Amino acid sequence: MSIVKRNSKLPATAGALAALTAMPALADWSRLNMPKGVSELSREIYDMHMIMVWICLGIAVVTFGAMILAMIRFRKSKGAVADTKLLHNARLEAAWTLVPTIILIAMAIPSVDKLIKIEDMSGSRLTVKVTGYQWYWQYEYLGKGVSFYSRLARTSDLARQRGSGIDPNTVENYLLEVDKPLVVPTGTKIRLLLTANDVIHAWWVPDFGMKRDAIPGFMNEMWISVDADKPGTYRGKCAELCGADHGFMPIVVVAMPPAEFEAWLAQQMATE
């Protein structure tokens, strides 16, 4: 009987090993971290994030390493006895108070510099008012007379319906496409004024490195920019749980060279 039991475990063990072996192939490890983004600010935020990650990793290695070493080498079963002099050592207590304080101050100084830069709206050359609705966005180019709504693309909207018979895997950019994207010029600082008409929403495009809440009755602000050499399409979504269709109000931003943007803007102004 014991032989049968041991053999019966082999398929399960082999299956578990096969699953563990296949994990790196199935997971897109590059998406586990935050993106570097497409602007100087987003890259600075990424670099700051990585510095904090390595500092925290170093602290974790030292802390848990000391704990594991203590549990292995100084356990009661090996006859270890607590050293009361060490436990009440004034210098040691001062050290483990001062060292973390110094580390926190060292982390705070560059962080404050980035926070100030995030809140600095000066130098913006275009202002767009963004209003969140259940469940779509409105973009108004202030001073330009251009305004439009941006909703989930019809292809995604049809595919998400129960009983539609459409395989979502066949829909390009499923749930991440809109009928009218926000269009912005590259190499330009753009100020966004955010509010909402009903409940709290949040405007978030990972490649820009920031997100802000859109709150009814309150005007929030943030700024974005896209490097001059990085025109393209950037996607995001509402990042605040805002109701039943929260997962169906994506954000799409198309960044184009200034000359192309001006031509697009002139066309929109002509059709208003």
Secondary structure as GFF3:
##gff-version 3
##sequence-region A 1 272
A	DSSP	alpha_helix	2	26	.	.	.	ID=ss1
A	DSSP	three_ten_helix	29	31	.	.	.	ID=ss2
A	DSSP	alpha_helix	40	73	.	.	.	ID=ss3
A	DSSP	three_ten_helix	76	78	.	.	.	ID=ss4
A	DSSP	alpha_helix	84	87	.	.	.	ID=ss5
A	DSSP	alpha_helix	90	119	.	.	.	ID=ss6
A	DSSP	beta_strand	126	133	.	.	.	ID=ss7
A	DSSP	beta_strand	136	141	.	.	.	ID=ss8
A	DSSP	beta_strand	146	150	.	.	.	ID=ss9
A	DSSP	alpha_helix	154	159	.	.	.	ID=ss10
A	DSSP	three_ten_helix	168	170	.	.	.	ID=ss11
A	DSSP	beta_strand	182	185	.	.	.	ID=ss12
A	DSSP	beta_strand	190	196	.	.	.	ID=ss13
A	DSSP	beta_strand	201	205	.	.	.	ID=ss14
A	DSSP	three_ten_helix	206	208	.	.	.	ID=ss15
A	DSSP	beta_strand	210	214	.	.	.	ID=ss16
A	DSSP	beta_strand	220	224	.	.	.	ID=ss17
A	DSSP	beta_strand	232	238	.	.	.	ID=ss18
A	DSSP	three_ten_helix	246	248	.	.	.	ID=ss19
A	DSSP	beta_strand	250	256	.	.	.	ID=ss20
A	DSSP	alpha_helix	258	271	.	.	.	ID=ss21
###
